[in-house]
Every structure is written in structure tokens, then in C-alpha cells.
Amino acid sequence: MQVDTPAGDEQVAVYDAAGSVVGVAPRGVVYRDGLWHGTTGVLVRSGDGERVYLHRRAPDKLIFPSMYDCWAGGVIGPGESPRTAAARELAEELGVPETVPLQPVEQFAYDDGVLRCHMFTYEVRWDGPLHHQPEEVVWGAWVTLDELRSRLADPRSWPFVPDGRVGIERWLAAPHGDLRG
């Protein structure tokens, strides 16, 4: 995993396994050493809730390059709340104004033995324009929930970011009203 890029120098809030902030470290060190950290994910749904925005990550991302995701998000910075980080990342990646209300979905821990994060997820309803930040997103499209399920079922053609896959599978499996009001 490449960690000597400017993105690898970005300071990230370090968490413990229980989900409390315990320090700060460069992003590259967090990834290299498998440190627990906080991440955010925002699911962008159409106003009617029938579609979600699916996107492909840029090929030069520090982790999971060129993979698909339906969560706009990223790491939580030092002193930043998960909600503030989520709004910032959504604005940076897709151009959705930070003033659009975020609805909390859930927080869950993700640990695949290499990547360890506490993922704070949110949802927004948005029918306005979307503008990709080219360093983050190279393609995107609205898909129905059935299309999303179909793409998740085809990991060869549609490789998803691992923690994002877990998050959306949890969201899709939740009874209506539990995780997604």
C-alpha cells in the first residue's frame, strides 16, 4: 500500500477499538499500521428515495483505487465531529452543499485485519446537481435499489470498497425504519 504521497501526510483522528478518539496520526501511518480511525459515509438518495448515487473512485486513491462505492465520505480529521466530516466530504466529493440535512443511519466498526475503522453513516435526499471532485470520483450514476443489489451481487464486474459494501449491505438488510427512515 502506497503511503508516501501528500494524501498520506493528512492528519487523521485515531480511535481505540471501543470507538473513542485517542490521538492523531498521518493517514499513511494509519493505513500502514492498521490503526483504528473514524470514517464517514453519506448515502445520497433521490428525493423520492427510489435511487442511490453510485460512483467509482479515482485510480490514484491511497486505498481502494478504482473501486465502486455508494457512500461519499472519508476520514475524520483531528477535532472534527463525524457529522461535520460527513458534510465536508459530501461537499468535496459530490458538490452537495454542507447545509443539506444529514440523517444519521448508524455507526459500526469495520475490521478486516488490515483496515480498522469506526464508520459513521448518514443519508441525504438530494435531487440537485452533483459535481465530482476529479481527484476523488471519476464516474457516477443514479441506480435503483434493485440495480444496486444486482451490482453488489457481481463483484467481478463491480468491485466495491470493502467497508462500503458492508455498510450498504447492512442498510439494505435493515427493516424499514430501523436504519433508514
C-alpha positions as CSV (number, residue, x, y, z in Angstrom):
1,M,0.0,0.0,0.0
2,Q,1.4,3.4,-1.0
3,V,1.8,5.8,1.9
4,D,4.4,8.4,0.8
5,T,2.0,10.7,-1.0
6,P,0.7,14.1,0.2
7,A,-2.6,12.4,0.9
8,G,-0.6,10.1,3.2
9,D,0.5,13.1,5.3
10,E,-3.0,14.3,6.1
11,Q,-3.7,14.1,9.8
12,V,-6.4,11.7,10.9
13,A,-8.2,11.2,14.3
14,V,-7.1,7.9,15.8
15,Y,-9.7,5.9,17.7
16,D,-9.5,2.9,20.0
17,A,-11.3,-0.3,19.3
18,A,-14.2,0.9,21.5
19,G,-14.8,4.0,19.4
20,S,-13.2,6.7,21.5
21,V,-10.7,9.3,20.0
22,V,-7.3,8.6,21.4
23,G,-4.9,10.6,19.3
24,V,-3.8,11.8,15.8
25,A,-1.6,10.2,13.1
26,P,-0.8,10.8,9.4
27,R,-3.2,8.9,7.1
28,G,-0.4,6.9,5.6
29,V,0.6,5.6,9.1
30,V,-3.0,4.9,10.0
31,Y,-3.3,2.7,6.9
32,R,0.2,1.2,7.0
33,D,-0.1,0.2,10.7
34,G,-3.8,-0.7,10.7
35,L,-4.7,1.9,13.3
36,W,-8.4,2.3,14.3
37,H,-9.7,5.6,12.9
38,G,-13.0,7.2,12.2
39,T,-14.6,7.4,8.7
40,T,-17.8,8.8,7.4
41,G,-20.2,7.7,4.7
42,V,-23.1,9.5,3.2
43,L,-25.7,7.7,1.1
44,V,-27.1,10.1,-1.5
45,R,-30.7,9.1,-2.3
46,S,-33.0,10.8,-4.8
47,G,-35.8,12.9,-3.3
48,D,-38.3,10.1,-3.8
49,G,-35.9,7.6,-2.2
50,E,-36.0,5.3,-5.2
51,R,-32.5,5.7,-6.4
52,V,-29.0,6.0,-4.9
53,Y,-25.9,7.6,-6.3
54,L,-23.2,5.0,-7.2
55,H,-19.7,6.2,-8.0
56,R,-16.2,4.9,-8.9
57,R,-13.2,6.1,-7.0
58,A,-10.3,7.7,-8.8
59,P,-7.4,5.3,-9.9
60,D,-4.8,7.1,-7.7
61,K,-6.7,6.9,-4.4
62,L,-4.5,5.9,-1.5
63,I,-6.7,2.9,-0.7
64,F,-9.3,1.1,-2.8
65,P,-8.4,2.8,-6.1
66,S,-10.9,2.5,-9.0
67,M,-13.4,0.6,-6.8
68,Y,-17.1,1.4,-6.6
69,D,-18.9,2.9,-3.7
70,C,-22.3,4.3,-2.9
71,W,-21.1,6.2,0.2
72,A,-19.5,9.6,-0.2
73,G,-17.1,10.0,2.7
74,G,-13.7,9.8,4.1
75,V,-11.6,10.0,7.3
76,I,-12.4,12.2,10.3
77,G,-9.8,14.9,11.0
78,P,-8.4,15.9,14.4
79,G,-11.1,17.7,16.4
80,E,-13.7,17.1,13.8
81,S,-17.1,15.6,14.6
82,P,-18.4,12.7,12.4
83,R,-21.3,14.9,11.2
84,T,-19.0,17.8,10.3
85,A,-16.6,15.4,8.5
86,A,-19.5,13.8,6.6
87,A,-20.9,17.1,5.4
88,R,-17.4,18.3,4.4
89,E,-16.6,15.0,2.5
90,L,-20.0,15.1,0.7
91,A,-19.4,18.7,-0.4
92,E,-15.9,17.9,-1.5
93,E,-16.6,14.7,-3.4
94,L,-20.0,15.3,-5.0
95,G,-20.6,19.0,-4.5
96,V,-23.7,18.7,-2.3
97,P,-23.9,21.8,-0.1
98,E,-22.9,21.3,3.5
99,T,-26.2,22.8,4.5
100,V,-28.2,19.8,3.2
101,P,-29.5,18.0,6.3
102,L,-27.8,14.7,7.1
103,Q,-29.9,12.0,8.6
104,P,-27.9,9.6,10.8
105,V,-28.1,5.9,9.7
106,E,-25.8,4.0,12.1
107,Q,-22.3,3.6,13.4
108,F,-20.5,0.3,13.1
109,A,-16.9,-1.0,13.5
110,Y,-15.2,-2.5,10.4
111,D,-12.1,-4.6,10.9
112,D,-10.8,-6.9,8.1
113,G,-7.4,-7.4,9.9
114,V,-5.8,-4.6,7.8
115,L,-8.3,-1.7,7.7
116,R,-9.8,-0.9,11.1
117,C,-12.4,1.9,11.3
118,H,-15.5,3.2,13.0
119,M,-17.8,4.1,10.2
120,F,-20.4,6.8,10.9
121,T,-23.1,6.7,8.2
122,Y,-25.7,9.2,7.1
123,E,-28.2,9.6,4.4
124,V,-29.3,12.7,2.4
125,R,-32.1,13.2,-0.1
126,W,-30.9,15.2,-3.0
127,D,-32.2,16.0,-6.5
128,G,-29.8,18.9,-7.2
129,P,-26.7,18.8,-9.3
130,L,-23.7,16.6,-8.5
131,H,-20.2,17.7,-9.2
132,H,-17.4,15.2,-9.0
133,Q,-14.1,16.2,-7.4
134,P,-11.8,14.6,-10.1
135,E,-9.2,13.5,-7.6
136,E,-11.9,11.5,-5.8
137,V,-14.6,10.4,-8.2
138,V,-14.2,9.5,-11.9
139,W,-17.7,8.2,-12.7
140,G,-21.1,8.3,-11.1
141,A,-24.7,7.4,-11.9
142,W,-28.1,7.1,-10.2
143,V,-29.2,3.5,-9.8
144,T,-32.3,1.9,-8.4
145,L,-32.1,-0.2,-5.3
146,D,-32.6,-3.3,-7.5
147,E,-29.8,-2.2,-9.8
148,L,-27.6,-1.6,-6.7
149,R,-28.3,-5.1,-5.4
150,S,-27.5,-6.6,-8.8
151,R,-24.2,-4.8,-8.9
152,L,-23.3,-5.9,-5.4
153,A,-24.0,-9.5,-6.5
154,D,-21.5,-9.1,-9.3
155,P,-18.1,-8.3,-7.6
156,R,-16.1,-9.2,-10.6
157,S,-17.6,-6.5,-12.7
158,W,-18.4,-4.2,-9.9
159,P,-15.7,-4.4,-7.2
160,F,-17.0,-2.4,-4.2
161,V,-14.9,-0.7,-1.4
162,P,-15.0,-3.4,1.3
163,D,-16.2,-1.3,4.2
164,G,-18.7,0.5,1.9
165,R,-20.0,-2.9,0.8
166,V,-20.6,-3.9,4.5
167,G,-22.3,-0.6,5.1
168,I,-24.7,-0.8,2.2
169,E,-25.5,-4.5,2.8
170,R,-26.4,-3.6,6.4
171,W,-28.5,-0.7,5.1
172,L,-30.3,-2.9,2.5
173,A,-31.0,-5.6,5.1
174,A,-32.4,-3.3,7.8
175,P,-36.1,-3.4,8.3
176,H,-37.7,-0.2,7.1
177,G,-37.5,2.4,9.8
178,D,-34.6,0.9,11.7
179,L,-31.5,2.1,9.8
180,R,-33.2,4.1,7.1
181,G,-36.2,6.2,8.0
